[in-house]
Amino acid sequence: MIKMVASDLDGTLLQNGAQALKPPVFELIRDLREKGILFVAASGRQYPNMRRMFSEVWKDILFVCESGALVMSHDQAIFTSPVPRALCDAIISNILEHEGCEVLLSGADTSYFTGDCREYADFITYTMKNTVTVVDDLFSVDRDILKISAFVHNGRAAKLVPAFTERWGDRISVALSGAEWIDFTIANKGTAIRVLQERFGFARDEIMAFGDNFNDREMLEEVGHPYVMENAALDVRALCPNHCRRVEDVLEALLRSF
């Protein structure tokens, strides 16, 4: 029996660049809850953004935020994994050495950026609808940083992943999380799933997960029932044999099995 379902958002529950969930998703989450199945939203997004997105059901679910560096339940952090400050500053410097790259720093309750690029700032603030703090100097942020993100203009993120992985991969997780995004975290989504697995006593075969990109790899490897979206890149689809067009289709079939 499935007891926990974890799903990525962008490219998985959110298709074609959508920034809001459709009402049937909330109904499915309520139906899962009635059957004793815990739903976990697992994303590289920040917690305030995700809480607003799931406002109709936020008390009934758990949140894996910042690519696994933060796990939230009822507005309380049950797991955090900040990046050591010296390492954080070194990665910021390295990202900024690359032309066409912006840096986004993620704290527990806000994102930090300089706002030097108006297009990028508007995207983070008005399209993604993040809670943001604009700073003059990224190195002056004195809060714990859970995730460092490189935003690479013109969708060139994949081309930079090998260089960043070679330099930092032995000290921090480096994951492609979209055409423009590369995430740097100490933890990952697989780490967060293990935290929840141990907290609730779930067996591996009692957990289902959905993803569409390389930052979902560890989560998919951690569960007994992994699914990759059919429209994911070929290398991502190769991560597991189960593919689906929509998360909702699989969840509806799961509910029918009851």
N, C-alpha and C positions, 0 to 999 in steps of 0.2 A: 504493500500500500504506500502511495505517495503521501508524505506528511509535510513536505516543504517544497515550494516552487520559487525559484529565483529567476528573475528576468532582467536583462540589460534593457536600456531604454532606446537611445538613438540608434536607428537602423534595425531595431528589433521590435519593441512595442511601438516605437515612434518610427513610422516609415516616411520616406521621401521628404526628409527635412522637417517633418511636423514638429511643433513645439507644444502641443497639447494632446492629451489622451481623449479618446472617444468614449462616450458614456457606457457602451457595452463592456468596456474593460472594468469599470467599477462594479458592474453587476456580476461579472465573473469572479472578481475578488471576493465579493460578499458571498457568492455561492460556494467558493472554495472554503471560506471561513466556516460556513455552516456545516461543511463536511469535515471540519477539523484540520484543514490544510492551511498552513501558514504561507502567506505570500511575502516575498522579499523583492523590493525594487533595488536593483544592483547597477550602479551607473558611475561614470566619471564625474557626473554633475555634483554640485554642492547640495548640502542638506536643505537650506531654505528654498532653493529652486525646486527640489524634489517634493518637499512637504506641500508647497503650493500646488504642484502638479497633481498630487494625490489628495487634495484637501477633503474630498468626499469620504475617503476611507483611511486617512492617515493613522488613526488610532488602531486600526485593525491590521496594520502591516508593519514590517521592519524595513529599514533603509540601510543599504550598503552604499556609502557615498565616497566620492573622491577616489574612485577605482580601488576601493577596499581599505583605504586608510582611516575611515571613520564608519562605525556602525551605530545607528541610532534607533532607540525604542521609546516612544512616548516622550519625545523631546529630551531624552537623556542619552548621553554617549555611553555605550557599553563596551566600546573598543576604540582606541585611537593609536595611530602609529606615525608620530611626527618625524620629519626629516632632520637629522642633526644640522645645526645652524651652519657650521663650517662647510659641510657638504652642499647644503642648499645654496650658499653664496657662490661656491665654485661652479655649480651647475648653471646658475643664473648668468654668470660671466661667460661661460662657454656658449650658452644659447645666443647671447647677444653678439657673439663674435660672428655669427652666421647672418648673412644678409637676408632680409625679408622675414625675420623671426621676431615675434613678440613673446613676452613672458607673462604668464598668469600664475600668481601664487594663491593657494587655497588654504584659508584658515578654517576653523570649525564652523564659523557663522558668516563669513564674508570672503570675497575674492579681492585680491590686491593687484592693481596694474597702474602704470604711469599715465595712460591716456595720451601718449605722444601721437599715436595714430588714431585719428578720429573715426575712421571706418571700423577699425577693430574695437574701439571703445564702444561705439554704438551697437555693434553686433553683440557684445557681451552684455550690455546693459538693457537694450531694447528688444533684441531678437531672442537671446537665450533667457533674458529676464533674471539674470543673477543679482543677488545682493552684492554690491560692490563698494570698495573703498579706493578712491584714486589717491595715489601717493606721488611725491616728487622723486623719491629714491627707493627702489625695491630693497636695497640693502639695509634700509632703516626700519623695516617692519620688525617689530619686537614681539610678535605673537608666534605661537607654534605654527609651523607650516606643515600641512599634511600632504600636499601634493604640489609639485612644480610642473607647469605645462608650457610647452613650446607651441605657439600658434604659428604655423608656417604658411605664408601667403601663397596663393595660386595652387593650393592642393599638393604641395611638394613634400609633405611630411614623410612619406615612405622613403624618399631618397636620402633623408638625413638620419633615419633610424640606425643604419649600420654604424655610422661614425659615432653617434652617441652611445650605442651599445658597447662598442669596442672600448670607449673611454671610461664609461661609468657602470657597465653591466655587472661588474663583480662587486659593486657596492650598493646598487639600487636597481629596482625594477624599471626597465625602459620599455614602454609599450606604445605601439601605434594605436590610437583610439579614434581615428577618423582621417579623412583626406588631409585635414589641416592640423591635426592635433597629435602631439607626442606627450605622454604622461610619464613623470618620474615619481615613484613612490617606494617607500620601504616595504609596505604591505602590498597585497594585490587582492583581487576579488576572491581568489581561492583561499587566501588567508582568512578573509572575512567569513566565508562559508564554513571553514573549519571551526572558527569561533562559535558560530551559531549551532553547528552540528554538536559540538561539545556541550554548549549551554543547554540545549534541549534534549540531548541524548538520541539524536536521529542517527540511523544507520545510513551509510553511503547509498544503499539501494532505495532508500526512502526519500531521496531528494532528486528533483528535476530542475534543470537550468537551461536557459536560452541565451544565445549570444550571436554576434555577427562580426566580431573583429578580434584582433590579437590580444587586446586587453581583457578579453573574456576567456582566454585559453586556460588559465589556472582554475577558474571557476568550472569550466566544462570538464576539466580533468578530475575535479574533486568529487563530482556527483555520479550517481549510478545511471541517470537518465538525461544525458546531454543532448541538446538540439541546436543546430546551426541554421540560420536563415538561408533559404534557397538563393537569394540574391547576393549573398556574401561573396567575397573574392574566393577564387578556386583554392588557394592555399589555406584559407580559413575553413572552407567547407570540408577540407581533408582532415580537420581536427577530430571529427566524429562522424559516424555513419548516418545518424539521424538528422534529416533536414526537414524544414517546414516552411511554408509560404507565410503563415501568420501564427503568432503565438496563440491567438484566440482559438484557432482551429484545434490545436492540441489540447488546450484546457477544456474546451467544450467536450471533446472526446473523453478526456479524463473524468469529467463530471458525469457523462452518460454511463460510464463504467460502474457508477454507484447504483 
